[in-house]
Amino acid sequence: MDPAIINLSAQQLRRAAELKERIESLQNELNRLLGSQPLSNGSTKKRHLSAAAIARIRAAQKARWAKVRRTPLNRRPQRRMSSAGRARLAELARARWRSAKAQGKSTL
């Protein structure tokens, strides 16, 4: 509620209501003279899309999401390890396990 309305007297509120009614009646009269439609309070007709239009919109949105999923943003390309590097790491792991078993450990 507008704080200015709270501070008005009863007489001022009645006068404001009368002015509002008069403005509305003048607006209606003007609309009749000009042949225009009166302004509605949000009760305008909604636009309806055909089934084909909805299908096109849906397909386009699915394509956009597929593109996003296909190329993730802010993601570096996955690194590939050469077979020689993999073999070297595997040999190092085997050496660690041999050392652990020689010391009688069952975990590293």
Secondary structure, 3 states (H helix, E strand, C coil): CCHHHHCCCHHHHHHHHHHHHHHHHHHHHHHHHHCCCCCCCCCCCCCCCCHHHHHHHHHHHHHHHHHHHHCCCCCCCCCCCCHHHHHHHHHHHHHHHHHHHHCCCCCC
